[in-house]
Amino acid sequence: MHSDVMKGFARMTVMKIRGGDLDLVEYEFLSFPPGEQIRTPEIECPKEIHPVSRTVTVRAPARIHLTVLDMNRFSPSRPGGGGVGFAIQLFCTVDVRCQEQGLSIDYNRPAIIRHFVEVFRRASGYRGGFAIRATDHQYQHVGLGSTSTVMIALANALNTAVGSPFSPDQLRKMIGYNYVEETVDGNVAFGFETGVGPAASTYGGMAIMGDDLTLVYHHPFASGKDVYVVIPPSDISSAGTKEFDLLMNKARVLDYRDRELKAYLIMMDLIPALERGDLRRMGDIIWEFDFRGSKRAEVEHHSFAIYHYMSRLREAGLEFVGMSSVGPSIAIITGRPRAKVEEIVRGIGLSIAVRSAVDNEGLKITLHD
């Protein structure tokens, strides 16, 4: 979640987080070299590991992050906060092969790969080397979760390569405790993580998270429907200090007000709609979320034009419309014909960036020579 927040940060930044009149804390962001400040609580080191001799390939679906439940419950030092999101058929792939020693990385963001490899080595006790190649979906920092998707693919590939000592949930938590982004000086710094992306990518379908990376519920949905992503123009920064101020100040205040309502809507309306397969009702609830709590702060960050675009899409009869993460990407789920959707989107001055579908299967692991 919110993987862009560290992009504009230099080596050290002190930010103030205000959630209310009596809630003001200061957080000092310190970047550090990959492989330092490793956290592996609640993850027991396996007694033995059994590396495989083959190359492991993991293909993981990207995610649409619809809302955080309560931004007062997470920070760069504490993953959590809850949230809702779903997996789409837009994929990141990681290949891993064990080798005697050393680490080779073929990816344009090597710092985050290098850091998690050291996290995994610490947790597993593996002392050998890895050859790693990663390919993401090429839609970075527009709300489609490129970082979290690559990381969950990497975690599962490393795990399979050393004999699968960890469960999927342990891998999700390993990422959450150690979620980092690269900084402008080539180091890394802890970022914000709800756990929605890794959960949706792992299991597919819609994932609903509670606090502390707890997977509360997941369910397949929207089978046979299309997912379209449109990316409205926005010259508003979604990186660095501006995004931090948005997320951890205005958004926290709004979540103090609306978190109980959002939790109620999830329990009493969204989950029953998922069970029934009622896409239109799900869309109504997500539309309500777009005006509530932290999601309202995220949408308004890009100006009210985003609300205008989404309102026009809903008025045209598209069943499910919502902004992903801090945007500006808007996700549409519909059973309408593609030609009709293209006509609607063109009519409001936008174009379709991605045509896909909900991924209800989750990540896939294969081994080959």
Secondary structure, DSSP 8 states (H G I E B T S, - for coil): --GGGGTT--SEEEEEEEEETTEEEEEEEE-B-TT-S---TT----S-----SSEEEEEEEEEEEEEES-GGG-BTTB----EEEEEEEEEEEEEEEEESS-EEEESS-HHHHHHHHHHHHHHH---SEEEEEEE--S-TTSSS-HHHHHHHHHHHHHHHHTT--S-HHHHHHHHHHT-EEE-TTS-EEE----SHHHHHHHH-SEEEE-STT-EEEEE---TT-EEEEE-----S--SHHHHHHIIIIIHHHHHHHHHHHHHHHIIIIIHHHHHHT-HHHHHHHHHHHTTSHHHHHHHHHT-THHHHHHHHHHHTT-SEEEE-TTSS-EEEEE-S-HHHHHHHHHHTT--EEEEE-B--S--EEEEE-
